[in-house]
Amino acid sequence: MPTAANLLSIMPFPDIDPIAFAIGPLAVHWYGLAYVAGIMLGWLYARRIAGNDALWPGNASPITKAQIDDFIVWAALGIVLGGRIGYIFFYDLPAVIETPLRAIEIWNGGMSFHGGTIGTTIAMILFARKNGIPVWSLFDIVATVVPIGLFFGRMANFVNGELWGRLTDVPWAVVFPTGGPFARHPSQLYEAGLEGIVLLLSLALVVYGFRALKSPGLVTGLFVCGYALSRIFVELFREPDAQLGYLLGTNWLTMGMVLSFPMVLLGIWAMARARRQAALQH
């Protein structure tokens, strides 16, 4: 176990102001900009995919660019509402029951990816039914672009000095202002790299190189599995939420892992379903 003496000499936290800029009394935070950047870049990438007929079954995209434009509002609501409600139920329910106003105090906790996923999934199902879009194709196009938002979100977590990792003495360890006088894994950067960059490039490869969108549900399954495995791995280096700690008397099992394990099975099921449907069509 690293000692306080050698941890203090590793690396200070970069002096980055969580407020990107201010216009009079209005302060714009990096975290808010991260959400905007993730949604906007994801929207542009989704429009590009929707406009490429060669990527889709029958060489005809089932989703128009105009429908992608309309879906942005639905997606934003699903992300924000689902992410906040999910955080409350998965991580902070006892405190919210005791103090209901805490539910809207986003500085006490924040957002849950798993909750945001549920919220966005509901939004996708409703939007697809309303517009006559094959729901698995909408799942696939959203899954392809989600890593962009994950990357920006995790980078914002790092800038805010939140969700830091466990104690360590690796050369790239960081002493976070809110993490005590100890150096810790910059687990936010691990997640930005795996859930963001690696997953984004991997999905782009199967979409453009292997035409995976022609098997509806395959990209969704790959994304769900890829995210879950990345999250489970990084949880080994990430400090668990203080109000929960490690679960079941272990010194390693976290709520993030518990919520991610079923996602692996769900992703495998989605991929198997996609392959089975593709085989039936041939």
KOLDREN-505091 format. One line per field, with one value per residue (C-alpha): residue number from 1; residue in one letter; z, y, x. Coordinates in nm, 4 decimals, padded with zeros to 6 digits, m for minus. Layout:
! residues N
pos = (NUM,...)
code = (A,...)
c3 = (Z,...)
c2 = (Y,...)
c1 = (X,...)
//
This chain:
! residues 282
pos = (1,2,3,4,5,6,7,8,9,10,11,12,13,14,15,16,17,18,19,20,21,22,23,24,25,26,27,28,29,30,31,32,33,34,35,36,37,38,39,40,41,42,43,44,45,46,47,48,49,50,51,52,53,54,55,56,57,58,59,60,61,62,63,64,65,66,67,68,69,70,71,72,73,74,75,76,77,78,79,80,81,82,83,84,85,86,87,88,89,90,91,92,93,94,95,96,97,98,99,100,101,102,103,104,105,106,107,108,109,110,111,112,113,114,115,116,117,118,119,120,121,122,123,124,125,126,127,128,129,130,131,132,133,134,135,136,137,138,139,140,141,142,143,144,145,146,147,148,149,150,151,152,153,154,155,156,157,158,159,160,161,162,163,164,165,166,167,168,169,170,171,172,173,174,175,176,177,178,179,180,181,182,183,184,185,186,187,188,189,190,191,192,193,194,195,196,197,198,199,200,201,202,203,204,205,206,207,208,209,210,211,212,213,214,215,216,217,218,219,220,221,222,223,224,225,226,227,228,229,230,231,232,233,234,235,236,237,238,239,240,241,242,243,244,245,246,247,248,249,250,251,252,253,254,255,256,257,258,259,260,261,262,263,264,265,266,267,268,269,270,271,272,273,274,275,276,277,278,279,280,281,282)
code = (M,P,T,A,A,N,L,L,S,I,M,P,F,P,D,I,D,P,I,A,F,A,I,G,P,L,A,V,H,W,Y,G,L,A,Y,V,A,G,I,M,L,G,W,L,Y,A,R,R,I,A,G,N,D,A,L,W,P,G,N,A,S,P,I,T,K,A,Q,I,D,D,F,I,V,W,A,A,L,G,I,V,L,G,G,R,I,G,Y,I,F,F,Y,D,L,P,A,V,I,E,T,P,L,R,A,I,E,I,W,N,G,G,M,S,F,H,G,G,T,I,G,T,T,I,A,M,I,L,F,A,R,K,N,G,I,P,V,W,S,L,F,D,I,V,A,T,V,V,P,I,G,L,F,F,G,R,M,A,N,F,V,N,G,E,L,W,G,R,L,T,D,V,P,W,A,V,V,F,P,T,G,G,P,F,A,R,H,P,S,Q,L,Y,E,A,G,L,E,G,I,V,L,L,L,S,L,A,L,V,V,Y,G,F,R,A,L,K,S,P,G,L,V,T,G,L,F,V,C,G,Y,A,L,S,R,I,F,V,E,L,F,R,E,P,D,A,Q,L,G,Y,L,L,G,T,N,W,L,T,M,G,M,V,L,S,F,P,M,V,L,L,G,I,W,A,M,A,R,A,R,R,Q,A,A,L,Q,H)
c3 = (00.0000,m00.0963,00.1931,00.2310,00.2113,m00.1354,m00.2657,m00.1934,m00.4344,m00.7390,m00.9243,m00.8311,m00.9876,m01.2961,m01.2075,m01.4336,m01.3398,m01.3585,m01.4987,m01.8666,m01.8927,m01.7433,m01.9029,m01.6261,m01.3510,m01.5836,m01.5294,m01.7954,m01.6587,m01.8514,m01.7455,m01.9220,m02.2285,m02.2309,m02.2572,m02.5354,m02.7258,m02.6916,m02.8128,m03.1005,m03.2334,m03.1904,m03.3882,m03.6751,m03.6829,m03.6747,m03.9686,m04.1648,m04.0991,m04.1750,m04.5077,m04.6216,m04.7836,m04.8521,m04.4786,m04.4322,m04.5188,m04.8812,m04.9404,m04.8132,m04.4859,m04.2741,m04.0982,m04.2601,m04.1567,m04.0701,m03.8295,m03.6665,m03.6224,m03.4547,m03.2283,m03.0686,m02.8271,m02.7316,m02.6748,m02.4619,m02.2385,m02.2071,m02.1130,m01.8575,m01.6925,m01.7032,m01.5848,m01.2857,m01.1838,m01.2262,m00.9989,m00.7310,m00.7401,m00.7830,m00.5617,m00.3466,m00.2646,00.1186,00.1263,m00.1173,00.0872,00.3941,00.2106,m00.1059,m00.2321,m00.2738,m00.5892,m00.7764,m00.6178,m00.9022,m00.7189,m00.4646,m00.6927,m01.0527,m01.3344,m01.3822,m01.7187,m01.6576,m01.5778,m01.8842,m02.0931,m01.9668,m02.0280,m02.3798,m02.4602,m02.3632,m02.5764,m02.8741,m02.8493,m02.8309,m03.1135,m03.3382,m03.2918,m03.3519,m03.6756,m03.8128,m03.7783,m03.7170,m03.3489,m03.3732,m03.6493,m03.4304,m03.1416,m03.3693,m03.4943,m03.1424,m03.0064,m03.2728,m03.1626,m02.7836,m02.7147,m02.8215,m02.5301,m02.2939,m02.3830,m02.3160,m02.0004,m01.8478,m01.9400,m01.7614,m01.4560,m01.4574,m01.4877,m01.1964,m00.9887,m00.9219,m00.9490,m00.8937,m00.8558,m00.5770,m00.4051,m00.6126,m00.6691,m01.0475,m01.2238,m01.3724,m01.0411,m00.9555,m00.6237,m00.6537,m00.4454,m00.3046,m00.2664,00.0365,00.0381,m00.1577,m00.5186,m00.7015,m01.0331,m01.2816,m01.3498,m01.5374,m01.8064,m01.8201,m01.8853,m02.1419,m02.3266,m02.3141,m02.3174,m02.5438,m02.7882,m02.8076,m02.8247,m03.0790,m03.3131,m03.2694,m03.3595,m03.6545,m03.7808,m03.7737,m03.9176,m04.2088,m04.2511,m04.1911,m04.2665,m03.9268,m03.9615,m04.2206,m03.9275,m03.7064,m03.3398,m03.3915,m03.3285,m03.0272,m02.8788,m02.9447,m02.7804,m02.4728,m02.4244,m02.4947,m02.2517,m01.9769,m01.9996,m02.0046,m01.7021,m01.5060,m01.5757,m01.4774,m01.1602,m01.0371,m01.0265,m00.9336,m00.5783,m00.5037,m00.4136,m00.0515,00.0476,m00.0847,m00.0589,m00.1628,m00.1713,m00.0084,00.2302,m00.0473,m00.1137,m00.4888,m00.5839,m00.6667,m00.7752,m01.1170,m01.1608,m01.0409,m01.2924,m01.5735,m01.5379,m01.6755,m01.9652,m02.0821,m02.1025,m02.2700,m02.5286,m02.6050,m02.6462,m02.8837,m03.0992,m03.1074,m03.2031,m03.4832,m03.6246,m03.6038,m03.7878,m04.0548,m04.1050,m04.1452,m04.4139,m04.6150)
c2 = (00.0000,00.3401,00.5708,00.9359,01.0330,00.8944,00.9778,01.3486,01.3684,01.2196,01.4903,01.7834,01.8224,02.0492,02.3955,02.4040,02.6226,02.4220,02.7407,02.7723,03.1355,03.3781,03.6342,03.8725,03.6643,03.3632,03.1068,02.8387,02.5210,02.2738,01.9988,02.1717,02.2345,01.8665,01.7680,02.0208,01.9109,01.5419,01.5892,01.8228,01.6156,01.2982,01.4604,01.5526,01.2037,01.0435,01.2601,01.1475,00.7814,00.8262,00.9863,00.6958,00.4447,00.1954,00.1238,00.0025,m00.3074,m00.3014,m00.0029,00.2291,00.4172,00.3634,00.6956,01.0395,01.3291,01.5255,01.2513,01.2634,01.6389,01.5817,01.3098,01.5390,01.6910,01.3470,01.2217,01.5219,01.4735,01.1020,01.1607,01.4342,01.2977,00.9362,01.0202,01.2200,00.9847,00.6902,00.8474,00.9045,00.5454,00.3695,00.5814,00.8343,00.7152,00.7110,01.0696,01.1877,01.0202,01.2015,01.5335,01.5390,01.8691,01.6867,01.5328,01.8605,01.9390,01.8107,01.9209,01.6458,01.3554,01.4149,01.1804,00.8038,00.6575,00.3535,00.5774,00.7890,00.4714,00.3665,00.7160,00.7340,00.3824,00.4797,00.7934,00.5876,00.3357,00.6088,00.8105,00.5062,00.4046,00.7579,00.7919,00.4377,00.3767,00.0256,00.0491,m00.1629,00.0611,00.3668,00.1838,00.1121,00.4651,00.6082,00.3408,00.4323,00.7967,00.7671,00.7226,01.0847,01.2010,00.9554,01.0970,01.4578,01.3652,01.1824,01.4653,01.7047,01.4750,01.5080,01.8865,01.8985,01.6760,01.4283,01.0511,01.0015,00.6713,00.4632,00.5306,00.4496,00.5414,00.4982,00.7752,00.9307,00.9444,01.2709,01.4454,01.5671,01.8712,01.6814,01.3486,01.4242,01.4532,01.1326,01.0503,00.8553,00.6882,00.9414,00.6922,00.9538,00.9531,00.5735,00.5851,00.8638,00.6506,00.3178,00.4188,00.7141,00.6832,00.3047,00.2282,00.5055,00.3826,00.0172,00.0854,00.3035,00.0136,m00.2359,00.0172,00.1348,m00.1603,m00.4541,m00.2921,m00.4012,m00.1787,m00.4235,m00.6593,m00.4452,m00.4811,m00.5944,m00.2529,m00.2035,m00.5320,m00.4472,m00.1086,m00.2429,m00.5163,m00.2812,m00.0184,m00.2692,m00.4447,m00.1099,00.0127,m00.3085,m00.2877,00.0785,00.0219,m00.1777,00.1538,00.3896,00.4884,00.3766,00.6321,00.7343,00.6719,00.3140,00.1963,m00.1578,m00.4025,m00.7417,m00.7067,m00.7118,m00.4708,m00.4583,m00.4933,m00.1598,m00.0480,00.0410,m00.3231,m00.4567,m00.2395,m00.3328,m00.7135,m00.7533,m00.5257,m00.7800,m01.0467,m00.8030,m00.7111,m01.0762,m01.1418,m00.8450,m00.9629,m01.3219,m01.1958,m00.9822,m01.2731,m01.5039,m01.2551,m01.2063,m01.5834,m01.6160,m01.3466,m01.5363)
c1 = (00.0000,00.1486,00.2349,00.1406,00.5077,00.5719,00.2251,00.2630,00.5544,00.3789,00.1873,m00.0380,m00.3785,m00.3681,m00.4925,m00.7991,m01.0934,m01.4208,m01.5791,m01.4890,m01.6017,m01.8490,m02.0787,m02.1782,m02.3421,m02.3752,m02.0983,m02.0552,m01.8971,m01.6850,m01.9259,m02.2148,m02.0014,m01.9076,m02.2738,m02.3305,m02.0192,m02.1062,m02.4632,m02.3717,m02.0796,m02.2832,m02.5652,m02.3290,m02.1789,m02.5252,m02.6383,m02.3340,m02.4148,m02.7842,m02.6954,m02.4757,m02.7116,m02.4308,m02.3975,m02.7556,m02.9585,m03.0703,m02.8389,m03.1102,m03.0948,m03.4085,m03.3471,m03.3392,m03.1192,m03.4324,m03.5380,m03.1944,m03.2446,m03.5801,m03.4425,m03.1818,m03.4336,m03.5635,m03.2089,m03.1142,m03.4192,m03.3510,m02.9870,m03.0512,m03.3663,m03.2545,m02.9044,m03.0244,m03.3063,m03.0713,m02.8112,m03.0733,m03.2027,m02.8685,m02.6448,m02.8272,m03.1812,m03.1590,m03.0287,m03.2980,m03.5728,m03.4438,m03.4033,m03.6210,m03.4756,m03.1452,m03.2946,m03.2408,m02.9039,m02.6899,m02.3758,m02.4520,m02.3682,m02.4573,m02.5501,m02.5509,m02.4516,m02.6683,m02.9654,m02.8967,m02.8880,m03.2304,m03.3708,m03.2293,m03.3510,m03.7053,m03.6738,m03.5497,m03.8344,m04.0993,m03.9417,m03.9005,m04.2644,m04.3862,m04.1888,m04.2059,m03.8319,m03.6907,m03.6019,m03.2859,m03.1507,m03.2076,m03.0378,m02.7404,m02.6895,m02.7101,m02.4752,m02.2194,m02.2025,m02.2468,m01.8703,m01.8216,m02.0343,m01.8665,m01.5256,m01.6248,m01.8132,m01.5161,m01.2803,m01.5162,m01.5102,m01.1311,m01.1424,m01.3878,m01.1613,m01.4442,m01.4889,m01.1170,m00.9392,m00.7905,m00.4586,m00.1522,00.2109,00.2193,00.4191,00.1026,m00.0863,m00.2636,m00.3264,m00.6863,m00.7965,m01.0953,m00.9177,m00.7033,m00.3229,m00.2799,m00.2028,m00.4682,m00.5340,m00.6770,m00.9547,m01.1570,m00.8870,m00.8865,m01.2604,m01.2263,m00.9725,m01.1570,m01.5248,m01.4562,m01.1673,m01.1194,m01.4911,m01.5577,m01.2836,m01.3812,m01.7437,m01.6401,m01.4295,m01.7169,m01.9634,m01.7479,m01.5113,m01.7455,m02.0843,m02.2207,m02.5283,m02.6589,m02.7294,m02.9599,m02.8702,m02.5118,m02.3571,m02.5815,m02.4637,m02.0990,m02.1400,m02.3186,m02.0573,m01.7678,m01.8884,m01.9684,m01.6314,m01.4487,m01.6427,m01.5868,m01.2129,m01.1795,m01.3830,m01.0806,m00.8915,m01.1769,m01.2695,m01.6273,m01.8913,m01.8436,m02.2047,m02.1902,m01.8310,m01.7490,m02.0380,m02.1021,m01.8095,m01.5495,m01.2646,m01.3275,m01.6982,m01.8648,m02.2104,m02.0672,m01.9632,m02.2986,m02.4827,m02.2419,m02.2380,m02.5952,m02.5003,m02.2431,m02.5136,m02.7535,m02.4905,m02.4154,m02.7884,m02.8258,m02.5344,m02.6639,m03.0092,m02.8648,m02.6643,m02.9654,m03.1874,m02.9208,m02.8942,m03.2723,m03.2752,m03.0153)
//
